[in-house]
Amino acid sequence: MPDQNALFAHALGLTPPWKVTDVVFSKQKGCLDIHVDFERGASFICPVCGKPGAKAYDTEKQVWRHLDFFQYQAFIIARVPRVECKHGCSIRKVEVPWAKRESGFTLLFEAHLMRLAKDMPIAAVARLLNEHDTRLWRVVKHYVVAGRARADFSGVTRIGIDETSARKGHDYITLFVDLDKGALLFATPGRAKDTIAAFVKDFVQHGGNPEAIKEVCCDLSPAFIAGLKEHLPHAIIVLDRYHLMQIVNQALDEVRRQESRETDLLKKTRYQWLKNPANLTGKQKASIEALSRCHLKTGRAYRIKLAFQDLFSQPDRESGEAHLKRWYFWATHCRLQPMIEAAKTIRRHWEGVLSWFTSRISNGLLEGTNSLLQAGKAKARGYRNKANFITISYLIAGNLDFGLPT
């Protein structure tokens, strides 16, 4: 039966020259202190040259927060030596196996923290662990930076671009996602043309080849499109089908709003016109069918919307372009100004609309990522700054390897 010190040394995974010399539990203080020391006359790996045989020059006492012992906080307390290398290296402090340099937490505590931070707001994690959130943010940012440094973008060929709000008002960050792996590649403040340049620079730093990016899916933002043409000229720009439908839906809703001033028939009917037919309830379907017999302008706009939606069920580009031409003629001759303006917007981006038939990509995956980030932001009741929001975005959606122990 191993003694208490040997048992804790085994649990901590300590190997010579490190050993547990004492374990002190204080119910009054609510903590467990595990005292660790090294064997007398022990030699260490030199932290400068990496060769064995370095001897202790002097020592410094350090404390690290470890995983809780039941409901009590646990700490590792150790004398950490500075060593003198026989190969003439400068005197340096050795690295302990249970924690990274200059950290006040053990590696296992940090691994636990990172798992919690992925699913909980940092403020809530701080309350749970009884730590100040500033210390926890420092750990999270360290591992996110380290994880991104290891990220390899050499295989990325298709990306999606979208913005998400960082806080109330017009304050955004732009997200770049690998559409094949669903991983967040890059996040940066703003949504201007220079965000594309910032992405390309970061992409190259992580082993990516800008010329290897064949397709990019984005919305109709003039800034994004201009930036892509300048910095990723080889990529085919595919306009996101959901954003295209949003343009037509907005036009339909404007027709409904204008007509609702003339009739009471359209009161409380907004969402049934904007829903996909497959998602309508039985009551909503019956309502639309009844209103369609009233020869309303909104009903005409609704049929134009459904016709545009049918574009994405066409079998190939040739059929799609023929369908789009017929739709455009109908929409521009419908005498409904909002629908006419929507059709003209589609016409200005004709090639980007039809590129969907070649790639069949959309930002649906990115929208899902966006929803996760917004849900995290809502749980945290916002973040102090955009840098924190970007850090959490990488943590949630970056699929990063943090190199943490399990």
C-alpha positions, 0 to 999 in steps of 0.5 A, a space after each residue: 500500500 503506497 504511502 500518502 506522499 507516493 499516492 499523490 506523486 503518482 496522481 500528479 504524474 511526477 517522475 524523479 527528481 520531483 517528489 511529494 514531500 508533504 500533503 496538508 489539508 486545512 478544512 478551516 482554510 478550505 484548501 489542500 496544499 501539496 508540497 513538492 520538492 526535488 531530490 538532493 543533488 538532482 540534475 536537470 535538463 538545461 532550459 537553454 541548450 536542452 542538455 542534461 546535467 544542469 545543477 541547482 544554483 538557487 531556488 524560489 518557492 512557487 504556488 500553482 492552483 490545481 484541480 479541486 480536491 472534492 469541494 476544496 481548492 488544491 495547490 501545488 507548492 514547490 521549490 523551483 531551482 535555477 540551474 547552472 549548466 556545465 556547458 556554459 549556458 546562462 543561469 535559468 529557472 527550470 520548467 516544471 512538468 505540471 505547469 507552463 512557464 510564468 503560469 499560476 495554474 497547473 496544466 490540468 487546471 488550465 485544461 479544465 478551464 478551457 473546456 468550461 470556457 467553450 460552453 460558459 461565459 468567462 464570468 460564470 467560469 470565474 464564479 465557479 472556480 472562485 478566480 478573478 476573470 482577468 486571470 482566466 482571460 489571460 489563460 484563454 487568450 494564451 491558448 487561443 494564440 498558441 492554437 492559431 499558431 499551430 493551425 495549418 491552412 494549406 488545404 483550404 480551397 473554399 471559404 465563406 465570409 460574413 459579418 456578425 455584430 460584436 455589440 449593439 449598434 453598427 459594431 461588427 467583426 468579419 468572419 472567414 470560415 473554411 466551408 469544407 471543414 466548418 472551422 473559423 479561419 480568421 476574425 477581424 474587427 470591421 466589415 470594410 474592404 481591408 478585412 479581405 487584405 487582413 485575412 489574406 495576410 493571416 492566411 499566408 502566415 498559416 501556410 495557405 496559398 491565396 491562389 488555391 482558394 477557388 470559391 468564395 461565398 459572401 453576401 452582396 456587400 460592395 466592400 467584400 466584393 471589391 476586396 475579393 476582386 483585388 486580393 483574391 482575383 482567382 477566386 469565383 465569387 458565389 453570392 450566398 443564396 440566403 442573402 439573395 432570398 433576404 433581398 427578395 423577402 425585404 421587397 415583399 415585406 415592403 409591398 405588404 407594409 405599403 398595402 396594409 395602409 389600404 386594407 385591414 386584410 394584411 394585419 398580423 400576416 407578416 411572418 406567413 409571407 416570409 416563411 418558406 411554404 414547407 414551414 407554414 402551419 395549416 392555419 397560415 397556409 389556409 390564410 395565404 390561400 384565402 388572401 391569394 383570392 383577394 387579388 392583393 399586391 402582396 399576393 403577387 409579390 409573394 408569387 414572384 418570391 416563390 418563383 425566385 426561390 425555384 431558381 435554386 431547384 433548377 438542375 444546371 446553370 443553363 436552366 437556371 439562367 433561363 429561369 432567372 431571365 424569365 423571373 427578371 422580366 416578370 419582376 421588372 414588369 410587375 408594377 411593384 416598385 420594391 420588387 422592381 428594385 430587388 430585381 435590379 439588384 439581382 441583375 447587377 450581380 448576375 454572374 455571382 448569382 449564377 455561380 451557385 450552379 457551379 459550386 453549390 456552396 452557401 453560407 448556411 454553415 457560417 450562419 450556424 457558426 454565427 448563431 453559436 457566437 451570438 448565443 455565447 455573446 448573449 449568455 455572457 451579456 456581451 464582452 468588454 471589447 471586440 478582442 475578447 469576442 474574437 478570442 471566444 469566437 476562435 475558442 468556439 468555432 476555430 477547431 483549434 488544437 490547444 495541446 492540452 493534457 486530457 
